[in-house]
């Protein structure tokens, strides 16, 4: 087939459809390809845009190779005979760097499952691990939760997960309870919860920043919630503790990389003090594409404020949430995932079906997507959740029950709280306009 002008399809003369036959017909050219140097740009990785619009992260050859080396040698600690399995999309850093570039760089075998196929039949992921004896596979928490929710006895009869050596978790806040439920469900098919390996990373560092210790599973730190919310300190529960928050150990910084927790004045703080997670190291991006200020700042300081909040304990990182997602009410910091967790305890509500945020008027909004159609049950659910939130946090929340698939998400599946808030504010403003028109 010859070169086809796509203008016949969409009136865009700049687009063309190219065929294999057209490429094969091209004459050979005597061209010497230039080898890239370490500081050449390897690619632009666009962020998922969970709190703002996506931005192009500039990653050089040196930066991505430094991360690949750290992931394979110090993070996952790849061994001869390891085999990777992945359903993660290649447009996301975990899929691109973790399960395309890392296997290529280390000459590992990798089995791929289409992301769409995983979404429709999540147990295909575990069946592929079992069948091909995969040893390394990583997913966001919702991937594990989806498998645990969809599995049946017939599926379990086909599985043997004794081969799974590293079950990595990352890309979004990690729920220890959710992972515990997965481990209990698949224990009978030889899944070992010690294979869980929580990690922390972001596109701005190519991918990985830290990995938890090998064969330790999910290690949690329980803290007094009131002290955390009012004082910003992760203090162990005591005799007078009213409520507890739990955070997952995401490991220590990879070798040659650094993690510091800093306050609003950009000064490092002590352990157990919550602050801005700042990172440095050979994998750190060169800046954002088209943003010279970010490029100059990283070149000058070698550090990046990730936009995440967390604390260090014995050198290990505990991530508490995104700065822009934090709900601040009368000087008190409330983590949205704590409110969302209350909703997710209801039998009709699945993990990821709730999203919480605060408006400019300091009104807490909890939106829940569900299939509950019975008006009486909807009323009971709203009343019960409002009462429990008031009891747990001493605040009032407006609860909206939405149709399925209403919660906005980023390209990597994270809840897009900024977009949810934007939609709510737009709908709220429209309703006020209607009321004023009718008055």
FENJO-V373684 format. One record per residue. N is the residue number from 1. SS is DSSP state (helix for helix, strand for strand, loop for the rest). PHI is phi in whole degrees, -180 to 180 (999 if undefined). NEAR is the number of other ideal C-beta (glycine too) atoms within 12 Angstrom. Layout:
[[N	SS	PHI	NEAR] [N	SS	PHI	NEAR]]
This chain:
[[1	loop	999	13] [2	loop	-74	12] [3	loop	-56	15] [4	strand	-110	15] [5	strand	-78	16] [6	loop	-74	15] [7	helix	-60	13] [8	helix	-67	12] [9	helix	-98	12] [10	helix	-135	12] [11	loop	59	10] [12	loop	-112	12] [13	loop	-71	11] [14	loop	-83	9] [15	loop	-99	15] [16	strand	-135	18] [17	strand	-101	18] [18	loop	-110	17] [19	loop	-110	14] [20	helix	-63	10] [21	helix	-63	13] [22	helix	-65	14] [23	helix	-65	13] [24	helix	-64	11] [25	loop	-79	13] [26	loop	-67	12] [27	loop	-71	8] [28	loop	-70	8] [29	loop	-123	7] [30	loop	-89	6] [31	loop	-123	7] [32	loop	-93	6] [33	loop	-75	7] [34	loop	-82	7] [35	loop	-77	8] [36	loop	-70	15] [37	loop	-99	11] [38	loop	-52	17] [39	loop	-90	17] [40	loop	-70	18] [41	strand	-70	23] [42	strand	-85	28] [43	strand	-168	27] [44	strand	-107	26] [45	strand	-107	40] [46	strand	-83	25] [47	loop	-68	33] [48	loop	-74	36] [49	loop	75	27] [50	loop	-72	37] [51	loop	-123	30] [52	loop	-160	21] [53	loop	-67	19] [54	loop	-61	25] [55	loop	-127	25] [56	strand	-81	24] [57	strand	-87	39] [58	strand	-84	34] [59	strand	-118	40] [60	strand	-88	29] [61	helix	-60	25] [62	helix	-62	25] [63	helix	-67	36] [64	helix	-70	42] [65	helix	-66	28] [66	helix	-63	33] [67	helix	-72	47] [68	helix	-61	36] [69	helix	-64	30] [70	helix	-68	39] [71	helix	-61	45] [72	helix	-74	33] [73	helix	-92	22] [74	helix	-110	28] [75	helix	-89	41] [76	loop	-76	39] [77	loop	57	23] [78	loop	-60	30] [79	loop	-123	16] [80	loop	-59	11] [81	loop	93	14] [82	loop	-64	27] [83	strand	-137	31] [84	strand	-94	40] [85	strand	-135	40] [86	strand	-151	38] [87	loop	-119	40] [88	loop	-72	37] [89	loop	-69	29] [90	loop	-76	24] [91	loop	-82	22] [92	loop	-105	36] [93	helix	-60	43] [94	helix	-67	43] [95	helix	-76	38] [96	helix	-68	31] [97	helix	-80	44] [98	helix	-70	49] [99	helix	-127	40] [100	helix	-119	27] [101	helix	-73	34] [102	helix	-63	39] [103	helix	-61	30] [104	helix	-65	20] [105	helix	-68	25] [106	helix	-105	28] [107	loop	58	14] [108	loop	-98	29] [109	strand	-76	22] [110	strand	-144	33] [111	strand	-106	26] [112	strand	-110	26] [113	loop	-119	33] [114	loop	-59	19] [115	helix	-57	28] [116	helix	-63	12] [117	helix	-68	17] [118	helix	-63	32] [119	helix	-60	21] [120	helix	-82	15] [121	loop	-136	21] [122	loop	-60	28] [123	helix	-68	36] [124	helix	-61	31] [125	helix	-61	41] [126	helix	-68	40] [127	helix	-67	31] [128	helix	-68	32] [129	helix	-60	40] [130	helix	-64	30] [131	helix	-67	20] [132	helix	-96	26] [133	loop	58	23] [134	loop	-66	38] [135	loop	-113	31] [136	strand	-131	40] [137	strand	-153	45] [138	strand	-131	45] [139	strand	-155	47] [140	loop	-66	41] [141	helix	-54	39] [142	helix	-65	34] [143	helix	-65	42] [144	helix	-67	47] [145	helix	-64	30] [146	helix	-65	30] [147	helix	-64	41] [148	helix	-63	33] [149	helix	-76	24] [150	helix	-94	25] [151	loop	-69	31] [152	loop	-135	14] [153	helix	-62	12] [154	helix	-64	11] [155	helix	-62	25] [156	helix	-61	24] [157	helix	-65	14] [158	loop	-96	19] [159	loop	-109	31] [160	loop	-143	21] [161	loop	-100	37] [162	loop	-66	19] [163	loop	-78	28] [164	loop	-73	40] [165	loop	-95	31] [166	strand	-128	41] [167	strand	-108	41] [168	strand	-76	46] [169	strand	-135	41] [170	loop	-170	47] [171	loop	82	41] [172	loop	-160	42] [173	loop	-53	40] [174	loop	-101	43] [175	loop	-100	33] [176	helix	-63	32] [177	helix	-64	23] [178	helix	-61	38] [179	helix	-70	40] [180	helix	-62	25] [181	helix	-64	26] [182	helix	-62	40] [183	helix	-61	29] [184	helix	-65	17] [185	helix	-66	29] [186	helix	-104	33] [187	helix	-61	20] [188	helix	-68	17] [189	helix	-111	28] [190	loop	72	19] [191	loop	-80	35] [192	loop	-103	22] [193	helix	-66	28] [194	helix	-72	21] [195	helix	-78	36] [196	strand	-58	43] [197	strand	-135	41] [198	strand	-62	48] [199	strand	-145	45] [200	strand	-130	42] [201	strand	-168	46] [202	loop	-164	43] [203	helix	-58	45] [204	helix	-66	41] [205	helix	-118	45] [206	loop	70	43] [207	loop	-161	47] [208	strand	-92	50] [209	strand	-114	47] [210	strand	-150	44] [211	strand	-129	41] [212	loop	-71	41] [213	loop	-65	25] [214	loop	-65	24] [215	loop	61	20] [216	loop	-108	23] [217	loop	71	26] [218	loop	-88	36] [219	loop	-104	29] [220	strand	-116	28] [221	strand	-126	33] [222	strand	-94	24] [223	strand	-133	33] [224	strand	-69	26] [225	helix	-66	32] [226	helix	-64	25] [227	helix	-65	27] [228	helix	-61	38] [229	helix	-74	35] [230	helix	-92	21] [231	helix	-113	18] [232	loop	70	31] [233	strand	-123	26] [234	loop	-93	39] [235	loop	-98	27] [236	loop	-61	20] [237	loop	-60	20] [238	loop	-126	13] [239	loop	-63	7] [240	loop	-99	10] [241	loop	-66	17] [242	loop	-91	19] [243	loop	-147	25] [244	strand	-123	24] [245	strand	-111	39] [246	strand	-120	32] [247	strand	-127	37] [248	strand	-98	40] [249	strand	-69	36] [250	loop	-105	47] [251	loop	90	42] [252	strand	-98	29] [253	strand	-59	35] [254	loop	-61	39] [255	loop	-52	22] [256	loop	72	20] [257	loop	-106	37] [258	strand	-133	29] [259	strand	-128	41] [260	strand	-128	33] [261	strand	-104	38] [262	strand	-124	31] [263	loop	-88	19] [264	loop	-63	14] [265	loop	-89	9] [266	loop	68	17] [267	loop	-107	14] [268	strand	-59	20] [269	loop	-112	25] [270	loop	-74	18] [271	loop	-62	23] [272	loop	73	27] [273	strand	-99	28] [274	loop	-77	40] [275	strand	-160	35] [276	strand	-75	34] [277	strand	-80	39] [278	strand	-116	38] [279	strand	-130	39] [280	strand	-149	27] [281	loop	137	33] [282	loop	-68	31] [283	loop	-91	45] [284	loop	-65	45] [285	loop	-57	45] [286	loop	-85	37] [287	strand	136	29] [288	strand	-94	28] [289	loop	-62	22] [290	loop	78	15] [291	loop	-126	20] [292	helix	-65	14] [293	helix	-61	12] [294	helix	-64	25] [295	helix	-65	23] [296	helix	-67	13] [297	helix	-66	21] [298	helix	-68	29] [299	helix	-62	18] [300	helix	-81	12] [301	helix	-104	20] [302	loop	76	21] [303	strand	-127	27] [304	strand	-136	37] [305	strand	-81	28] [306	strand	-73	35] [307	strand	88	28] [308	strand	-101	38] [309	strand	-111	37] [310	strand	-177	46] [311	strand	-147	39] [312	strand	-106	35] [313	strand	-143	32] [314	loop	56	15] [315	loop	86	20] [316	strand	-90	32] [317	strand	-92	46] [318	strand	-123	43] [319	strand	-91	45] [320	strand	-103	43] [321	strand	152	41] [322	strand	-89	32] [323	helix	-59	30] [324	helix	-74	24] [325	helix	-90	37] [326	loop	-59	31] [327	strand	-95	36] [328	strand	-108	25] [329	strand	-125	27] [330	loop	50	15] [331	loop	78	12] [332	strand	-110	23] [333	strand	-98	31] [334	strand	-115	38] [335	loop	-83	41] [336	helix	-59	41] [337	helix	-66	39] [338	helix	-67	38] [339	helix	-70	42] [340	helix	-62	42] [341	helix	-62	34] [342	helix	-60	33] [343	helix	-65	39] [344	helix	-72	33] [345	loop	-80	25] [346	loop	-72	27] [347	loop	-61	14] [348	loop	-85	24] [349	loop	-108	31] [350	loop	-94	26] [351	loop	-59	37] [352	loop	90	35] [353	loop	-90	34] [354	strand	-125	39] [355	strand	-144	42] [356	strand	-120	42] [357	strand	-158	44] [358	strand	-121	34] [359	loop	-86	26] [360	loop	-64	14] [361	loop	-91	15] [362	loop	61	19] [363	loop	-101	22] [364	strand	-83	38] [365	strand	-116	36] [366	strand	-118	46] [367	strand	-104	37] [368	strand	-132	41] [369	strand	-94	29] [370	loop	-157	31] [371	loop	-107	19] [372	loop	-72	23] [373	loop	-107	13] [374	loop	-67	13] [375	helix	-63	11] [376	helix	-65	11] [377	helix	-66	18] [378	helix	-62	22] [379	helix	-64	15] [380	helix	-62	18] [381	helix	-64	31] [382	helix	-61	26] [383	helix	-64	17] [384	helix	-65	23] [385	helix	-68	38] [386	helix	-62	28] [387	helix	-67	17] [388	helix	-70	25] [389	helix	-65	33] [390	helix	-62	19] [391	helix	-69	16] [392	helix	-75	26] [393	helix	-118	34] [394	loop	69	20] [395	loop	-130	29] [396	loop	-100	20] [397	strand	-125	39] [398	strand	-85	25] [399	strand	-112	35] [400	strand	-112	31] [401	strand	-96	33] [402	strand	-113	27] [403	loop	-66	15] [404	loop	-56	17] [405	loop	67	12] [406	loop	-92	24] [407	loop	-73	36] [408	loop	-70	28] [409	strand	-133	26] [410	loop	-82	30] [411	loop	-63	27] [412	loop	-100	35] [413	loop	90	32] [414	loop	-75	34] [415	strand	-65	41] [416	loop	-93	33] [417	helix	-66	41] [418	helix	-62	30] [419	helix	-69	30] [420	helix	-62	36] [421	helix	-64	32] [422	helix	-61	22] [423	helix	-64	24] [424	helix	-63	32] [425	helix	-61	21] [426	helix	-66	15] [427	helix	-67	20] [428	helix	-65	21] [429	helix	-64	17] [430	helix	-65	14] [431	helix	-67	14] [432	helix	-65	15] [433	helix	-63	13] [434	helix	-65	12] [435	helix	-62	11] [436	helix	-66	10] [437	helix	-68	9] [438	helix	-83	8] [439	loop	-71	7]]
